[in-house]
Amino acid sequence: MGEMVLAGYGMDKAVRSSVSFETPCGRLLRKLEQIWTEIGEREEDKDRMFLELETECMRVYRRKVDSANAERSQLRQSLMAKEAELKVLVASIGEITPKFKVDEKQSLKEQLAKVTPLLEDLRSKKEERIKQFSLVQSQIEKIKAQISDHNNQHDNGPVNHSKDNHDLSTRRLSDLQAELRNLQKEKSDRLQKVFIYVDEVHCLCSVLGMDFAKTVKDVHPSLHGANSENSTNISDSTLEGLTETILKLKAEKRTRVSKLQEIVGKLHKLWNLMESTEQERRHFTRVAAVLGSTEEEITSSSVLSLETIQETEEEVERLTKQKASRMKELVLKKRLELEDICSNAHMEPDMSTAPEKITALIDSGLVDPCELLSSIETQIAKAREESLTRKDIMEKVDRWLSACDEETWLEEYNQDSSRYSAGRGAHINLKRAEKARILVQKIPSMIDNLIAKTFAWEDERSVPFLYDGARLVAILEEQKLRRVQKEEDKRRHRDQKKLQSLLLKEKELIFGSKPSPKKTSSFNRRTSSHHPNGNGAGFMTPVPRRVSAGSATPELLTPRSYSGRYNNYFKENRRLAAAPLNFSTVSKEDRKKKTRRGAY
């Protein structure tokens, strides 16, 4: 189009007609000229209008050229800026990176596309390196602040290290990391030293009975308890403060050891003079050990506390005044009488008048011994009255326990293979076994009646019936459950014996007929000669050996203890609970013997 306009500018019609109109723009001009000819435009007007078209085209071209020049300048500036930034980043990071070379044969956009990824990579490396520097330097500053005891000024925000951003090389980072490791080691050593000092302070405070938390907080608040704002202080002032505290505590310990050893020496003389009992001395056993110990050997907690020293002094004063009176002995005697009544009735005595409490009350002078004696006599009267109300139930309990003993004896008797042998006392055992079987059958009803009686007693008085501190109903219910379990065990044992019998018959069919009666009887004679009872003739003594360990335990007389008979009953029940295992063992041995006889 431009060529056509230029051709038409300042040229006549013959010249314009000679210009090529093969381009789209030329065809449009030719069509426009035809239209003007048809309209009847003059040649001057046509030239003027062609000139206007040419002027408009020139303006459009000029704008395009200016825009292209501006874009080229911008691209060149951007390329130069990125090249400069690339050089700065390479120098700052200190790493060997691929150098960017300008290729004149490439366009500006191609050169920018080549340098931009390198620049972005270096920028990310710089940001990462700055983070590493910031982390290491902040840790260094924090540890330095902890060591110099100026920790608070670095807790308000991160440390600014922008002034050092020009040198982000790995060499400088390695130097900072080495410095950090040295500081961390120094911090670790200081922490270890602080912990050792604090532990020593704790031991000294424990022996002296002093407040450990207050002692270390006086040195620095961070040395005790968890504190989210302040970590354990490791400054020089803290270490010096702990050292001074340890020296003061050691001096105080030395003074108290000397004082307490003097008091304990007097106490030993009074004990020997008054022939004090071991129970009276037991309370001061730890204190008495101070007399023959060195300062380093005294490590018991609160043994050198002011309270312990004062308590020992008071004991010396008490023994010095010799306040062991007849009234105290009488009160203790009445207390023993109360314990005997409660023990016979399987009741718990009132612990408010326990012997140790009585002694403490009389020695302290807080209670009049006469009032204490009257109180114990009132308790004795109440205990006797309650014992009478429990008499009926206690007799039933005794009959029940006796029946349980007979049941235990009967089970042991039934397990004796020589119980029917014609030995001395065998007929007595047979009669006893018959009576025991009758009595054992009554045990379930005895338990039910006893539970009903106990419930009636509890409903009448609105208090539980206790037997040696445990509720009697609970004991009886537990016994019922045990009996059910024992019956189940017996049933399984019978089923096992049936199975063993079937197995024995199968073996007899495989290996041959049963052994002859002569061999069997001889084998039985050999077996009976080694009876566990130690009776060579195979006879049972009138009273079989008791297997329970409880039968050898003497009856205890303490208020909360069960009687020997009651303990024996529970131990016998535990042994009976394991009886199926013993039956299984015996059955296996019998099966092996029968198998050997069948082989003969």
C-alpha positions as CSV (number, residue, x, y, z in Angstrom):
1,M,0.0,0.0,0.0
2,G,2.9,2.3,0.9
3,E,4.5,1.7,-2.5
4,M,1.3,2.6,-4.3
5,V,0.8,5.8,-2.3
6,L,4.4,6.8,-3.0
7,A,3.9,6.1,-6.6
8,G,0.8,8.3,-6.7
9,Y,2.4,11.2,-4.9
10,G,3.5,14.0,-7.3
11,M,3.0,11.8,-10.3
12,D,0.5,12.1,-13.2
13,K,-2.0,9.6,-14.1
14,A,0.2,7.8,-16.7
15,V,2.9,7.2,-14.2
16,R,0.3,5.9,-11.5
17,S,-1.2,3.6,-14.1
18,S,2.2,2.1,-14.7
19,V,2.7,1.1,-11.0
20,S,2.0,-2.5,-10.2
21,F,-1.3,-3.2,-8.6
22,E,-0.7,-6.8,-7.9
23,T,-0.5,-6.4,-4.1
24,P,-3.7,-6.2,-2.0
25,C,-3.0,-2.6,-1.1
26,G,-2.5,-1.8,-4.8
27,R,-5.7,-3.5,-5.8
28,L,-7.5,-1.4,-3.2
29,L,-6.0,1.8,-4.6
30,R,-6.9,0.9,-8.1
31,K,-10.5,0.2,-7.0
32,L,-10.5,3.6,-5.1
33,E,-9.2,5.3,-8.2
34,Q,-11.9,3.7,-10.3
35,I,-14.5,4.9,-7.9
36,W,-13.2,8.4,-7.9
37,T,-13.2,8.3,-11.8
38,E,-16.8,7.2,-11.8
39,I,-17.6,9.9,-9.3
40,G,-15.9,12.4,-11.5
41,E,-13.2,13.6,-9.1
42,R,-10.6,15.9,-10.6
43,E,-7.0,14.8,-10.9
44,E,-5.9,17.5,-8.4
45,D,-8.3,16.1,-5.8
46,K,-7.2,12.6,-6.4
47,D,-3.5,13.7,-5.9
48,R,-4.5,15.5,-2.7
49,M,-6.3,12.5,-1.3
50,F,-3.5,10.1,-2.3
51,L,-1.1,12.5,-0.4
52,E,-3.3,12.4,2.7
53,L,-3.3,8.6,2.6
54,E,0.5,8.6,2.3
55,T,0.8,10.9,5.3
56,E,-1.4,8.7,7.4
57,C,0.7,5.6,6.5
58,M,3.9,7.4,7.4
59,R,2.5,8.3,10.8
60,V,1.5,4.6,11.4
61,Y,5.0,3.4,10.3
62,R,6.7,5.9,12.5
63,R,4.7,4.9,15.6
64,K,5.6,1.3,15.0
65,V,9.2,2.1,14.6
66,D,9.2,4.2,17.8
67,S,7.5,1.4,19.7
68,A,10.0,-1.2,18.4
69,N,12.9,1.1,19.4
70,A,11.5,1.5,22.9
71,E,11.0,-2.2,23.3
72,R,14.5,-2.9,22.1
73,S,15.9,-0.3,24.5
74,Q,13.9,-1.9,27.4
75,L,15.1,-5.3,26.5
76,R,18.7,-4.2,26.4
77,Q,18.4,-2.4,29.8
78,S,16.8,-5.4,31.3
79,L,19.5,-7.7,29.9
80,M,22.2,-5.4,31.2
81,A,20.6,-5.2,34.6
82,K,20.3,-8.9,34.9
83,E,23.8,-9.4,33.8
84,A,25.0,-7.0,36.5
85,E,22.8,-8.6,39.2
86,L,24.1,-12.0,38.1
87,K,27.7,-10.8,38.6
88,V,26.8,-9.4,42.1
89,L,25.1,-12.7,43.1
90,V,28.0,-14.8,42.0
91,A,30.4,-12.6,43.9
92,S,28.2,-12.6,47.0
93,I,27.6,-16.3,47.2
94,G,31.1,-17.1,46.2
95,E,30.2,-20.2,44.2
96,I,31.5,-21.2,40.8
97,T,28.5,-20.9,38.4
98,P,28.3,-21.2,34.6
99,K,29.2,-17.8,33.1
100,F,26.8,-16.1,30.8
101,K,28.2,-14.9,27.5
102,V,26.4,-12.5,25.2
103,D,25.9,-13.9,21.7
104,E,25.4,-11.2,19.1
105,K,23.8,-13.7,16.8
106,Q,21.0,-14.3,19.2
107,S,18.1,-12.0,19.7
108,L,17.6,-10.0,22.8
109,K,14.6,-12.1,23.9
110,E,16.7,-15.3,23.5
111,Q,19.5,-13.8,25.5
112,L,17.0,-12.8,28.3
113,A,15.4,-16.3,28.2
114,K,18.9,-17.7,28.8
115,V,20.0,-15.5,31.6
116,T,16.7,-15.4,33.6
117,P,16.8,-19.1,34.9
118,L,20.4,-18.6,36.0
119,L,19.4,-15.4,37.9
120,E,16.4,-17.0,39.5
121,D,18.5,-20.0,40.7
122,L,21.1,-17.6,42.2
123,R,18.4,-15.6,43.9
124,S,16.9,-18.7,45.5
125,K,20.4,-19.8,46.6
126,K,21.0,-16.3,48.1
127,E,17.7,-16.4,50.1
128,E,18.5,-19.9,51.4
129,R,22.0,-18.8,52.3
130,I,20.7,-15.7,54.1
131,K,18.4,-18.0,56.1
132,Q,21.3,-20.2,57.0
133,F,23.4,-17.2,58.1
134,S,20.5,-15.7,60.1
135,L,19.8,-19.0,61.9
136,V,23.5,-19.6,62.8
137,Q,24.1,-16.0,63.8
138,S,20.9,-15.8,65.9
139,Q,22.0,-19.0,67.8
140,I,25.5,-17.5,68.3
141,E,24.1,-14.3,69.7
142,K,21.6,-16.2,71.9
143,I,24.4,-18.3,73.4
144,K,26.6,-15.3,73.9
145,A,23.8,-13.5,75.6
146,Q,23.2,-16.5,77.9
147,I,26.8,-16.7,78.8
148,S,27.1,-12.9,79.4
149,D,23.8,-12.9,81.4
150,H,22.1,-10.5,79.0
151,N,19.5,-12.9,77.7
152,N,16.4,-10.6,77.8
153,Q,17.5,-8.2,75.1
154,H,17.6,-11.0,72.5
155,D,14.2,-12.5,73.2
156,N,12.1,-9.8,71.6
157,G,12.7,-10.7,68.0
158,P,15.2,-12.0,65.4
159,V,18.6,-10.5,65.1
160,N,19.2,-8.3,62.0
161,H,22.2,-9.3,59.9
162,S,21.5,-7.3,56.8
163,K,24.9,-5.5,57.0
164,D,26.7,-8.9,56.4
165,N,24.6,-9.8,53.3
166,H,27.4,-8.8,50.9
167,D,29.5,-11.8,52.1
168,L,27.4,-15.0,51.9
169,S,30.1,-17.4,50.9
170,T,30.3,-21.0,52.2
171,R,33.7,-20.2,53.8
172,R,32.2,-17.5,56.0
173,L,29.2,-19.8,56.8
174,S,31.6,-22.6,57.8
175,D,33.5,-20.1,60.1
176,L,30.2,-19.1,61.8
177,Q,29.2,-22.8,62.2
178,A,32.5,-23.6,63.8
179,E,32.1,-20.6,66.1
180,L,28.6,-21.9,66.9
181,R,29.9,-25.4,67.7
182,N,32.5,-23.9,70.1
183,L,29.8,-21.9,71.8
184,Q,27.5,-24.9,72.1
185,K,30.3,-26.9,73.7
186,E,30.9,-24.1,76.1
187,K,27.2,-23.9,76.9
188,S,27.0,-27.7,77.4
189,D,30.0,-27.6,79.7
190,R,28.4,-24.8,81.7
191,L,25.1,-26.6,81.8
192,Q,26.8,-29.7,83.1
193,K,28.6,-27.7,85.8
194,V,25.3,-26.0,86.7
195,F,23.5,-29.3,87.0
196,I,26.3,-30.7,89.2
197,Y,26.2,-27.7,91.5
198,V,22.4,-27.8,91.6
199,D,22.4,-31.5,92.4
200,E,24.9,-30.9,95.2
201,V,22.7,-28.1,96.6
202,H,19.7,-30.4,96.4
203,C,21.5,-33.1,98.5
204,L,22.7,-30.6,101.1
205,C,19.2,-29.1,101.3
206,S,17.7,-32.6,101.7
207,V,20.0,-33.5,104.6
208,L,19.5,-30.1,106.2
209,G,15.7,-30.1,105.7
210,M,15.9,-26.8,103.9
211,D,13.7,-25.5,101.0
212,F,15.6,-26.4,97.9
213,A,13.4,-24.4,95.5
214,K,13.8,-21.2,97.6
215,T,17.6,-21.8,97.9
216,V,18.3,-22.1,94.2
217,K,15.8,-19.3,93.3
218,D,17.8,-17.0,95.4
219,V,20.7,-17.7,93.1
220,H,18.6,-17.4,89.9
221,P,14.9,-18.1,89.2
222,S,15.6,-20.3,86.2
223,L,17.4,-23.0,88.3
224,H,14.2,-24.6,89.5
225,G,11.0,-25.6,87.8
226,A,9.9,-25.3,84.2
227,N,9.9,-21.8,82.8
228,S,8.9,-21.1,79.2
229,E,10.4,-17.6,79.2
230,N,13.8,-18.2,80.7
231,S,16.0,-21.2,80.2
232,T,18.5,-22.4,82.7
233,N,20.9,-19.6,83.4
234,I,24.6,-20.5,82.7
235,S,26.3,-17.2,83.3
236,D,29.4,-16.6,85.4
237,S,27.3,-14.9,88.1
238,T,25.1,-18.0,88.4
239,L,28.0,-20.3,88.7
240,E,29.6,-18.0,91.3
241,G,26.3,-17.8,93.2
242,L,26.0,-21.6,93.3
243,T,29.5,-22.0,94.5
244,E,28.9,-19.6,97.3
245,T,25.7,-21.3,98.2
246,I,27.4,-24.7,98.4
247,L,30.1,-23.3,100.7
248,K,27.4,-21.8,103.0
249,L,25.4,-25.1,103.1
250,K,28.5,-27.1,103.9
251,A,29.4,-24.8,106.8
252,E,25.8,-25.1,108.1
253,K,26.0,-28.8,107.8
254,R,29.2,-29.0,109.7
255,T,27.7,-26.9,112.6
256,R,24.5,-29.0,112.8
257,V,26.5,-32.3,112.7
258,S,28.5,-31.1,115.7
259,K,25.4,-30.0,117.6
260,L,23.4,-33.2,116.8
261,Q,26.3,-35.5,117.8
262,E,26.4,-33.9,121.2
263,I,22.7,-34.3,121.7
264,V,22.7,-38.0,120.5
265,G,25.5,-38.7,122.9
266,K,23.3,-37.6,125.8
267,L,20.4,-39.6,124.4
268,H,22.4,-42.8,124.3
269,K,23.4,-42.3,127.9
270,L,19.7,-41.9,128.9
271,W,18.7,-44.9,126.9
272,N,21.3,-47.1,128.7
273,L,20.5,-45.6,132.0
274,M,16.7,-46.2,131.8
275,E,17.0,-49.4,129.8
276,S,14.7,-48.1,127.1
277,T,13.1,-50.7,124.8
278,E,13.9,-51.1,121.1
279,Q,10.6,-49.7,120.1
280,E,11.3,-46.5,122.0
281,R,14.7,-46.2,120.3
282,R,13.4,-47.1,116.8
283,H,12.1,-43.6,116.1
284,F,15.6,-42.2,116.5
285,T,17.5,-44.8,114.7
286,R,18.5,-42.5,111.8
287,V,19.5,-39.8,114.3
288,A,21.5,-42.2,116.4
289,A,23.5,-43.2,113.4
290,V,25.0,-39.7,113.3
291,L,27.1,-40.3,116.3
292,G,29.5,-42.6,114.7
293,S,29.4,-41.2,111.2
294,T,31.6,-38.6,109.4
295,E,30.2,-35.5,107.8
296,E,30.4,-37.1,104.3
297,E,28.6,-40.3,105.4
298,I,25.5,-38.4,106.7
299,T,23.2,-38.3,103.6
300,S,19.7,-39.3,105.0
301,S,16.9,-36.9,104.2
302,S,16.1,-34.3,106.9
303,V,18.4,-36.0,109.4
304,L,20.0,-32.6,110.1
305,S,16.9,-30.5,109.9
306,L,16.0,-28.1,112.6
307,E,12.9,-30.1,113.3
308,T,14.9,-33.3,113.8
309,I,17.3,-31.6,116.1
310,Q,14.5,-30.0,118.1
311,E,12.7,-33.4,118.3
312,T,15.8,-35.0,119.5
313,E,16.3,-32.3,122.1
314,E,12.7,-32.8,123.3
315,E,13.3,-36.5,123.6
316,V,16.3,-35.9,125.7
317,E,14.3,-33.5,127.9
318,R,11.5,-36.1,128.2
319,L,13.9,-38.8,129.3
320,T,15.7,-36.5,131.6
321,K,12.4,-35.7,133.5
322,Q,11.7,-39.5,133.6
323,K,8.0,-39.2,132.9
324,A,7.5,-42.9,132.7
325,S,4.6,-43.2,135.2
326,R,2.5,-46.1,136.4
327,M,-0.6,-44.6,134.8
328,K,0.9,-45.0,131.3
329,E,1.6,-48.7,132.0
330,L,-2.0,-49.2,133.3
331,V,-3.4,-47.5,130.2
332,L,-1.4,-49.7,127.9
333,K,-2.4,-52.8,129.9
334,K,-6.1,-51.9,129.4
335,R,-5.4,-51.4,125.7
336,L,-4.0,-54.9,125.5
337,E,-7.1,-56.2,127.2
338,L,-9.3,-54.5,124.6
339,E,-7.2,-56.0,121.8
340,D,-7.6,-59.5,123.4
341,I,-11.4,-59.2,123.5
342,C,-11.5,-57.9,120.0
343,S,-9.2,-60.7,118.8
344,N,-11.2,-63.4,120.4
345,A,-14.4,-62.0,118.8
346,H,-12.6,-61.3,115.5
347,M,-13.4,-57.6,115.8
348,E,-11.3,-54.5,115.0
349,P,-10.3,-52.4,118.1
350,D,-10.7,-48.6,118.0
351,M,-7.5,-47.2,116.5
352,S,-8.0,-43.9,118.2
353,T,-6.5,-45.5,121.3
354,A,-3.7,-47.4,119.6
355,P,-0.6,-47.9,121.8
356,E,1.5,-45.5,119.8
357,K,-1.2,-42.8,120.0
358,I,-1.6,-43.4,123.7
359,T,2.1,-43.0,124.3
360,A,2.3,-39.9,122.2
361,L,-0.7,-38.3,124.0
362,I,0.6,-39.0,127.5
363,D,4.1,-37.9,126.7
364,S,3.0,-34.7,125.1
365,G,0.7,-33.9,128.1
366,L,-2.2,-33.0,125.8
367,V,-4.5,-35.6,127.4
368,D,-5.1,-36.5,131.0
369,P,-4.1,-40.2,131.5
370,C,-7.2,-40.7,133.7
371,E,-9.5,-39.6,130.9
372,L,-7.7,-41.8,128.5
373,L,-8.1,-44.8,130.9
374,S,-11.8,-44.1,131.2
375,S,-12.2,-44.0,127.4
376,I,-10.5,-47.3,127.0
377,E,-12.7,-48.9,129.7
378,T,-15.7,-47.6,127.9
379,Q,-14.4,-49.2,124.7
380,I,-13.9,-52.5,126.6
381,A,-17.5,-52.5,127.8
382,K,-18.8,-51.8,124.3
383,A,-16.6,-54.6,122.9
384,R,-17.9,-57.1,125.4
385,E,-21.5,-56.1,124.6
386,E,-21.0,-56.4,120.9
387,S,-19.2,-59.7,121.4
388,L,-22.3,-61.1,123.0
389,T,-24.5,-60.0,120.1
390,R,-22.1,-61.8,117.7
391,K,-21.9,-64.9,119.7
392,D,-24.6,-66.9,117.8
393,I,-23.1,-66.0,114.4
394,M,-19.5,-66.7,115.6
395,E,-20.5,-70.2,116.8
396,K,-22.0,-70.9,113.4
397,V,-18.8,-69.6,111.8
398,D,-16.8,-72.0,114.0
399,R,-19.0,-74.9,113.0
400,W,-18.6,-73.9,109.3
401,L,-14.8,-73.7,109.6
402,S,-14.8,-77.0,111.4
403,A,-16.8,-78.6,108.6
404,C,-14.4,-77.1,106.1
405,D,-11.5,-78.7,107.9
406,E,-13.3,-82.0,107.8
407,E,-13.8,-81.5,104.1
408,T,-10.1,-80.9,103.6
409,W,-9.3,-84.0,105.6
410,L,-11.8,-86.1,103.7
411,E,-10.3,-85.1,100.3
412,E,-6.8,-86.0,101.5
413,Y,-8.2,-89.3,102.8
414,N,-9.9,-90.1,99.5
415,Q,-6.6,-89.5,97.7
416,D,-4.8,-92.1,99.9
417,S,-4.6,-95.3,97.9
418,S,-4.0,-97.4,101.1
419,R,-7.0,-96.1,103.0
420,Y,-8.8,-99.5,102.9
421,S,-5.8,-101.6,103.9
422,A,-6.2,-103.5,107.2
423,G,-3.8,-101.4,109.2
424,R,-3.9,-99.9,112.7
425,G,-6.4,-97.1,113.0
426,A,-8.0,-97.8,109.6
427,H,-11.4,-98.4,111.1
428,I,-11.3,-95.1,113.0
429,N,-10.5,-93.3,109.8
430,L,-13.4,-95.0,108.0
431,K,-15.8,-93.9,110.7
432,R,-14.5,-90.4,110.6
433,A,-14.8,-90.4,106.8
434,E,-18.5,-91.4,107.0
435,K,-19.2,-88.6,109.4
436,A,-17.2,-86.2,107.4
437,R,-19.2,-87.0,104.2
438,I,-22.4,-86.3,106.1
439,L,-21.0,-83.1,107.4
440,V,-19.7,-81.9,104.1
441,Q,-23.1,-82.3,102.5
442,K,-24.4,-79.8,105.0
443,I,-21.8,-77.1,104.2
444,P,-23.9,-75.3,101.5
445,S,-26.9,-75.1,103.8
446,M,-24.6,-73.9,106.6
447,I,-23.3,-71.1,104.4
448,D,-26.8,-70.1,103.3
449,N,-28.0,-70.1,106.9
450,L,-25.0,-68.1,108.0
451,I,-25.5,-65.5,105.2
452,A,-29.2,-65.1,106.2
453,K,-28.2,-64.8,109.9
454,T,-25.6,-62.2,109.0
455,F,-27.9,-60.2,106.9
456,A,-30.5,-60.2,109.7
457,W,-27.8,-59.0,112.2
458,E,-26.7,-56.2,109.8
459,D,-30.3,-55.1,109.1
460,E,-31.0,-54.9,112.8
461,R,-28.0,-52.7,113.6
462,S,-27.5,-51.0,110.2
463,V,-23.7,-51.8,110.2
464,P,-21.8,-54.5,108.3
465,F,-20.7,-57.7,110.2
466,L,-16.9,-57.7,110.0
467,Y,-14.7,-60.7,110.6
468,D,-11.1,-59.6,111.1
469,G,-11.7,-56.4,109.2
470,A,-13.5,-58.1,106.2
471,R,-17.2,-58.4,105.7
472,L,-18.4,-61.9,106.6
473,V,-21.0,-61.9,103.8
474,A,-18.4,-61.2,101.2
475,I,-16.2,-64.1,102.6
476,L,-19.2,-66.5,102.5
477,E,-20.2,-65.5,98.9
478,E,-16.6,-66.0,97.8
479,Q,-16.6,-69.5,99.4
480,K,-19.8,-70.3,97.5
481,L,-18.2,-69.4,94.2
482,R,-15.1,-71.5,95.1
483,R,-17.3,-74.5,95.9
484,V,-19.0,-74.2,92.5
485,Q,-15.6,-74.0,90.8
486,K,-14.4,-77.0,92.8
487,E,-17.5,-79.0,91.7
488,E,-16.8,-78.1,88.1
489,D,-13.2,-79.2,88.5
490,K,-14.4,-82.5,90.0
491,R,-16.7,-83.0,87.0
492,R,-13.9,-82.4,84.6
493,H,-11.7,-84.8,86.5
494,R,-14.4,-87.5,86.2
495,D,-14.7,-86.9,82.5
496,Q,-10.9,-87.1,82.3
497,K,-10.9,-90.4,84.1
498,K,-13.5,-91.8,81.8
499,L,-11.4,-90.8,78.8
500,Q,-8.3,-92.4,80.3
501,S,-10.3,-95.6,80.9
502,L,-11.3,-95.7,77.2
503,L,-7.7,-95.0,76.2
504,L,-6.5,-97.9,78.5
505,K,-9.0,-100.3,76.9
506,E,-7.8,-99.3,73.4
507,K,-4.2,-100.0,74.5
508,E,-5.2,-103.3,75.9
509,L,-6.7,-104.3,72.6
510,I,-3.5,-103.2,70.8
511,F,-0.9,-104.7,73.1
512,G,-2.7,-107.7,74.6
513,S,-4.9,-108.7,77.5
514,K,-4.8,-107.3,81.0
515,P,-1.9,-108.4,83.3
516,S,-2.5,-111.4,85.5
517,P,-3.9,-110.7,89.0
518,K,-0.7,-112.1,90.5
519,K,1.5,-109.5,88.7
520,T,-1.0,-106.8,89.6
521,S,-1.1,-107.7,93.2
522,S,2.7,-107.8,93.4
523,F,2.9,-104.5,91.8
524,N,0.4,-103.1,94.2
525,R,2.4,-104.5,97.1
526,R,5.5,-102.7,95.8
527,T,3.6,-99.5,95.4
528,S,2.1,-99.7,98.9
529,S,5.5,-100.4,100.5
530,H,6.5,-96.9,99.4
531,H,3.5,-95.1,100.6
532,P,4.1,-91.4,101.2
533,N,2.9,-91.6,104.8
534,G,6.1,-93.5,105.6
535,N,4.1,-96.5,107.0
536,G,5.7,-99.6,105.6
537,A,2.6,-101.7,106.1
538,G,0.5,-99.3,104.1
539,F,-1.7,-98.4,107.2
540,M,-3.0,-94.9,107.8
541,T,-2.5,-93.2,111.1
542,P,-5.7,-91.9,112.8
543,V,-5.0,-88.4,111.7
544,P,-3.5,-88.0,108.2
545,R,-0.6,-85.7,107.4
546,R,-1.8,-82.1,106.6
547,V,-0.4,-80.7,103.4
548,S,-1.5,-77.1,104.0
549,A,1.3,-74.7,105.0
550,G,-1.3,-72.8,107.0
551,S,-1.5,-75.6,109.6
552,A,2.0,-74.8,110.7
553,T,1.4,-71.1,111.1
554,P,0.8,-69.9,114.7
555,E,-2.3,-68.0,115.5
556,L,-1.7,-64.3,115.3
557,L,-3.0,-62.0,118.0
558,T,-2.7,-58.6,116.2
559,P,-6.0,-56.7,115.8
560,R,-6.2,-56.9,112.0
561,S,-4.9,-60.5,111.6
562,Y,-7.0,-63.5,110.9
563,S,-6.9,-66.4,113.3
564,G,-4.6,-69.3,112.5
565,R,-7.6,-71.5,111.8
566,Y,-9.1,-68.9,109.3
567,N,-5.8,-68.5,107.5
568,N,-5.5,-72.3,107.3
569,Y,-8.9,-72.4,105.8
570,F,-8.1,-70.0,103.0
571,K,-4.8,-71.7,102.3
572,E,-6.5,-75.1,102.1
573,N,-9.0,-73.6,99.7
574,R,-6.2,-72.4,97.5
575,R,-4.6,-75.9,97.5
576,L,-7.9,-77.4,96.6
577,A,-8.4,-75.0,93.7
578,A,-5.2,-76.5,92.2
579,A,-6.4,-80.1,92.9
580,P,-7.4,-81.0,89.2
581,L,-3.8,-80.5,88.2
582,N,-2.6,-83.0,90.8
583,F,-5.3,-85.4,89.8
584,S,-4.1,-85.1,86.2
585,T,-0.6,-85.9,87.2
586,V,-1.7,-89.0,89.2
587,S,-3.8,-90.2,86.3
588,K,-0.9,-89.9,83.9
589,E,1.4,-91.9,86.3
590,D,-1.3,-94.6,86.7
591,R,-1.7,-94.8,82.9
592,K,2.1,-95.3,82.5
593,K,2.2,-98.0,85.1
594,K,-0.8,-99.9,83.5
595,T,0.8,-99.6,80.1
596,R,4.0,-101.2,81.4
597,R,2.0,-104.0,83.0
598,G,0.2,-104.6,79.7
599,A,3.6,-104.8,77.9
600,Y,4.7,-107.6,80.3
